[in-house]
Amino acid sequence: MVAQPNDRPGFSWLGPPIDARPLFEPELGALLGLLRGLRPGQWQAAAVPGWTVHDVAVHVLGDCSARLGRREFGAFAPGETLEAFIHRANQEWVDRHRDMDPASLVDALEEAGSELARRFAHADLDAPALGVSWAGADPAPMWLDCAREYTEYWTHRQQIRHAAGLGTDPEPRALSLVLDTFMRALPHTLRDTAAPDGTRVEVAVPGPGGGTWSVTAGPDGWSLAEESGGRPAAAGVELDAETAWRLCTRGVQPADALDRARLTGDRRLAGAVCRIVSIVY
């Protein structure tokens, strides 16, 4: 069974819709408060490989500007993949804005982020939208595109928090939405993993903000749609919340996540699940 999820009509295989719209404004407020509280030297702390806190904040501004139609990306180079193009365009944006002073950067983020939050507040969640490559959906429904965008801002805020010596924000409503969105990559992650129809794999993240996701093999591919029949899971993967979100954003590698996980059943399927990635990587 190697069917591509994107070959199917409709979006039921992605699971029930998510509504991230109400969380954009609080997320922006949390980011602005974090940035305004940084000491001058913390802006140059390493946040992700190759980027400082300042670079990550500039990148977030670039994401907002792109969604608002205020940023030009240019053209693909010959033979360039989507992932390579996006990484190159992001780096070029960061390089162009390296001299932006922090106060101006925060003001620009507040203006662009506020407008973007207002636009998303009125988005039609059922409308076709930008593709979400890591979920295998192009076009994707607006609810997934919107939720994907939210996870982008939440993830970058955590990276800045970690660079500033703070842990991951444990606020459960935001964490729950982020994990729920990231797990929509499961059908695409398993697209080349053969299993008999009806085979079910369960992923669980215990604790506040966690949840349980069940993905089932079928004739058209793996699906997060609810299945009837009550068949027991062929494999179970339990991850703590920190490992789960960092795995999906490649702050943790699959082999390390597999070592940290509590596994039951078929280890081949569990290993395939731990290859999940929910960003352009």
Secondary structure, DSSP 8 states (H G I E B T S, - for coil): ----GGGSSSSGGG-S----GGGHHHHHHHHHHHHHT--GGGGGSEEETTEEHHHHHHHHHHHHHHHTT--------TT--HHHHHHHHHHHHHHHTTT--HHHHHHHHHHHHHHHHHHHHT--TTSEES-BGGGTBSSEEHHHHHHHHHHHHHHHHHHHHHHTT------HHHHHHHHHHHGGGHHHHTTT----TT-EEEEEE-STT-EEEEEEEETTEEE-S---S----SEEEE--HHHHHHHHTTSS-HHHHHHHSEEEE-HHHHHHHTT---S--
